[in-house]
Amino acid sequence: MKALSIAVAVSTFNATRRPRLFTFRNPPTSSPLRSSLLLPAFKLKRFSIFSSQKPPPALGFYAGVTTMVEKPASPPSSVQVKDHIDLTEHEEKIFNCLLQVVEQFNLKTQLRVAGGWVRDKLLGDECFDIDIALDNMYGREFCEKVNEYLSASGEETQGVGVIQCNPEQSKHLETARMRLYDVWIDFVNLRAEDYSENSRIPTMKFGTAKEDADRRDLTINSLFYNINTKSVEDFTERGIADLKSGKIVTPLPPKQTFLDDPLRVLRAVRFGARFGFMLDEELKKAAADEDVRAAIADKISRERIGHEIDLMISGKQPVKAMTYIADLNLFWAVFSIPTDFEPSIPEECDRLCIACLDLAWGLLNLIGWSSFSVDQRRLCLYAALFLPFRETIYRDNKAKKIPVVNYFFRNSLKLKASDAETVISLHAATKKFVTLIPSLVSKEDIKVLEVDWKDTIEVPIASKLRILAGLLLREIKQFWRVALLLSMQLHPVDIVSSTSFSKENFELDKRSGLFKSVENAVGALGLEKVWELKPLVNGKEIMNILQIESGGPVVREWQQKLLEWQLAHPSGTAEECLDWMKQTQSKRARTE
């Protein structure tokens, strides 16, 4: 089993003075992101919860942020890199076809696979993302020749898609795409870029392989596999060395590289987190530069930012990736926030967000990934990252109150509206779960159920618990385990809102045990797939008893009550349900 790295924040302070605690409840502010409170600085510490080394005993929190002693970060041990690339039979078939195209039409072009495919193959990983770089023609022209060859060979031709360049959004190259032997392949020309003093938009021209390699984001992504010569080419003369030593470095000076295309900052973060590589010191300085930060916010599209963040959250090391973003002071450039929001947030809120993500990540791994689908894991991590904002709202241009979480998804990252809706629903369900947990795991007879978020029909307290839990699960459906996992950060101690913690306040193994206890309780109540429960009584039957001719609020009210009765009486029949409704309606009529 691979070791899981958990990133936790460390409070640093003068040993002769106690650190000041702070609260996240409406702190006074002078600007949206500048709290007047004196907040401690935070650093990051990593340890493996699955390694033989035991984690440090103190896992307390300052206002939801873990405190422990930090050790200096160390570079990864030498990375195993192959000295040649072994092609699969499928890759051999594709590359031979492309070489036949070059030969048949006497194109005199070198075919090179660029970037990630070369890197991954050298690391011994399979990769199906093949990008072909051409040295003397455009991708669209070459794809047309491929189709001519396929047609002449009696094979089916393929459609060619062209992704236009968009220099205003740092998309400088036209890319042609076609499917060849069931694999999507991108074709693009080798390029060089010239920048004038008066414009940030480069002039594109055909370039040499050396010029193209130098213009790429990272040295480990600048390698080529020459299909013609069947050899790996390292034109920066450090791509393989940086791959072996586990370093994230830009071929050219990093600030110039990032200003040319600011998305490269996020790509550096993503690959650094993905492979566990160290970010070069000069790269880190450039990434945190104010000009670069402004370029991220202004120069690249929010769709491209959202795509990179989504790859990080869905990747192998989401906590490390978000930690890099915070360390580089890029959190608010990435997760832009509206100016008019309430309540105010503290200056170190980005660290709290990462602490919540860290804890959710640890719980996911302890509980077991098999309990969650890929999309559930992804949205669970987003919901954890944005948990400190679950009560924060802003007003749109019509003065309507909107959750800030919705802004993050819809405006900052340009992700799907359904993602925002699911995460907002998860936050609401998490709050409700917290109120039910004590009763769900109680070993004694339930005497008092302190739940104030839903009035139900009059039934015994034990039955009321089944109603409340059932309604919650019907509301959140397959995501109920995600909501339960998130509630582990708020019960029995709310890590977001509390002002002081001891080392006993948050222990992953105890929280995962509590998760299992609640999960088992839900199963014991027979609520596993309660959202699939069909009503015993339909709307027409309700209207017959009420002696009304059309539906409306009254019918909807009774549908809700009858659902609650059904949850309280899991073995009840339709006839018993109707009898209860008639008796209840009769009592109501007499009292009125």
Secondary structure, DSSP 8 states (H G I E B T S, - for coil): ----EEEEEEEE--TTS-------SS--EEETTEESS---EEEEEEEETTSSS---S--EEETTEEE---------------SS----HHHHHHHHHHHHHHHHTT----EEEETHHHHHHHTT-----EEEEESSS-HHHHHHHHHHHHHHTT-----EEEE--BGGGTB---EEEEEETTEEEEEEE-EEEE--TT-SS-EEEE--HHHHHHTSS-GGG--EEETTTTEEE-TTS-HHHHHHHTEE--SS-HHHHHHH-THHHHHHHHHHHHHT-EE-HHHHHHHT-HHHHHHHHHHS-HHHHHHHHHHHHTSS-HHHHHHHHHHTT-HHHHS---SSEES---TTHHHHHHHHHHHHHHHHHHH-GGGS-HHHHHHHHHHHHTGGGTT-EEE-TT--EEEHHHHIIIIIS---HHHHHHHHHHHHHHHHHHHHHHHHT-SS--------S----S--HHHHHHHHHHHHHHHHGGGHHHHHHHHTTTSSS-TTT-S---TTS--HHHHHHHHHHHHHHHHHTT-TTGGG---SS-HHHHHHHHT-SS-SHHHHHHHHHHHHHHHH-TT--HHHHHHHHHHHHHHHHHH-
